[in-house]
């Protein structure tokens, strides 16, 4: 999933792509609620569809 400048994900507005690799893509974005810059990581769809990976993600939260 590639995002472009200006794309909104909830309260976040994407400002730039910072990098990509095997674990996904990382974007610089602006948190419009807290008025600060953040990094957003977008995982590949294969990761989100894998129940084992999702179970590990739940443990980290």
N, C-alpha and C positions, 0 to 999 in steps of 0.2 A: 504494500500500500504506500504509494508515494504521495506526499502532501506538498502543496505549493504555498508560497508566501500568501498570507491572508486567509488561509483555511482556518476555520474555527472548529475546535473540539471542546464543546462545553464552554468553560470560562477561559480557555486557552486560545490564543491566536498565533499561528505559526509565522515566524519571521524569517527562518533560514534552515536549510539542512546542514547539519554539522558533520555527519558521518554515517557510515553503514558498514555492516559486517555480517557474519554468520548468525548473530543473535538478533538482527533487526536493523532498523534505521533510527537515527537520533536527530532530533530537531530542536532548534532554539525556538522558544515560544514566549509569549507574554501572558502572564496571569492577569486578566483584566479586573479581577476582584481585589487582589492584594497589590496590584500595580508593581509587579516585579517580573524579571526574566527568569525562566525555568528551562529545564531540558526535558523533552518528552521522548520516550523510547517506544517505538511501534514494533511489536513482534510479528514475525511472519505468521501467516494464517495457519500453517502446519503446527506451529507451537500452540496456538490457542485451541486447536481442534483435538490435541492429544490429551486424554484424561489424566495420564500420569504426570505430565508437565503442569497441568492445571492444579492437581493435588499438591504438588510441591510449592506452587505459587501461593496457595491458600495457607500453607504452613508459615510462609515468610511474612504474611500480613499481620 
